[in-house]
Amino acid sequence: MLLADGRVATFGNNPSDGSFELRIELYSPDYLTKGARPQITSVASEMTYGGSYAMATAPGTPIRDVSLVRPMAVTHSDDGNQRLVDVPFTADADGTLQLSITDNPNLAPPGWYMLFLTDTNGVPSVASWVKVGSPPAAPVPVDGAPRLVAPAPSPVQNPPSTGVQGG
């Protein structure tokens, strides 16, 4: 299972042989050793189909790809809900990326995704969690009920880097 920090977790066994495996193994792929990791410094935590969103990154890191990766639901040998969705983007001189989210819910079913950057060396960022879906439906007013207004969600702020690489 792909983790948000780019490592891969493996666990489980074949219960039909009567054993119960308790170990979890974490694998750090070679791509995590190819240099400094790109950083997502801020991005919206909720995105709607067909929307455009600004993502702040650390300046000076050339970005090759932006991807949405659906979290895995590993209960058997495969996961029919697994997705990797490329996100088209344009880069501004200050390191800000303008992301264009697909308008097709068949490509990216509504729900939570890990949003990764990958630099030109093939090194991924630590993922930011984002929720992708349709905008909420407008509330239907009820005669005599008070009007409630919720505050707009604020963008996700990732913690500053400690310089420690995944391991």
N, C-alpha and C positions, 0 to 999 in steps of 0.2 A: 504494500500500500504506500503510495506517495505521500510524504508528510510535507507540511507547509515550509519546512526549512530545507527541502530538496533531498533529504535522505529517504530511504525506502525501508519500511518495516515489514518483516516476514514473521509469521507465527501460524500455529495451527498444526493439525495432523489428520490422520485418517482414523476416525473413531471406530471404524469397523474392526480394527485389529485389537481393540480392548485397551489401548493405552490412552493417556491423557497428557499431552505435551504442554508444559507450563512456560517454556522459554519464548522470549521475543528477541529477535535479532534485528539490529539496525545496521543497514548497509549505507556507507557514504560513497556514492559514485565518483568516478574520476573527475567529472565536471566540477566538483566542489573544490578541487585542488589546482585549478587553472588560473588563479588570481583572485583579486578582490571582487566581491559580489556587488552587482548593481543594487541600488537602494530605492525603494518606494518611500518617499518621505510624506506624502499625503495623497489620498484618493477618496472619492465618495464611497460610502459603505453600501449604498443602494443604487442600482442602475436599472433603467427601463429600456425595453426593446426600442431600437432605433435612436437611442440617445447618444449625445456627445458629451464626454467628461474630460476634465483636466486631471492629469496625474503629475504630481511633482516628483522629480527624481534628483539624485545627486548630480550636479553639473559635471560635464567632462567625460561621462561614460556613454560611449556610442551603443545604442540599443538596436538589436537585430529583430527581436520578436516581443510581442505582448500576447499572452495566452490566458484564457480562462480554463481551469481544470476542475471538473466536477469531483467532489470528494467521493472516494470509493465506498461501496457497500459490499465488502467481500464476505460472502457467506458460503460460496462454493468456488469452483475453479474459474468462474468468469463473472463479469459484472455487466449486465446489459445496459446499465445507466451510465457507464463510464464515458466521459467526454473530454476532448481537448479542442477548444474553439479558438482559432486565431482571431485576434482583435486588430483590425486595421488602425494605424495611428500615423500622426504627423508629429515631428519634433520641432520645438521652438529652440532658439539659440540659448535660452536660459535653462535648458534641461527639462522644461515642461513638455509633456506629451499630451496630444489631443486624441483621445480614444473614441472610436466609433463602434458602438455595440450593435450586434446583429439585430435586425428587426424580425428574425425568423425564430419563433419559439421551438420549432422542430430541431434546429441546430443546437440551441441552448435552452432546454426546458427550464421553467422557473425554479429558482431555489438558490442555494449557496454555492459559491465557487471560490477556488483559490486563484488569485490574479497574480501571475508571474511576469517579470521582465526577464529577458535573456540578452546578454551582451554579445558583442561580435566574436568573443572567444568561446561562446557556448555556455557561459556561466550564468545560472539563474539567480534571481533575487530570492529573498525570503518572501513568501506569498503574503498578500493582504487578502482578507476574507471580504467578499462582496456578495450582495444578494441581487440577483438578476430577475426581472419579471415585468409585468405590466404595471402601469401606474395604478394606484388605488382608485377604486370607483368613487365618484362623488357621493357624499352622504345624502340620503333622502331625508329632507326635513320632515319632522313630525310636529303637527300643530300643538302648540303649548309647551314643547320641550325646549330647555335652554340650549343655546347655540354654543358648542364647545369647539375650540380651535387648538390643535396640537402644534407645538413648535416644530420647525423644519429640522430634519436630522443634520448633524454637523459632520464634516468629513472625518475620516479615520486618520488619526495621527499615529504613525508608527514610532516606537521608542527610538532614541538615538542609538547608533551603532556602538557596541562596546569593543569592537575590533576583534572579537572572538568569532572564529569560523565554526560552522557546524562540524560535529565530529563524532 
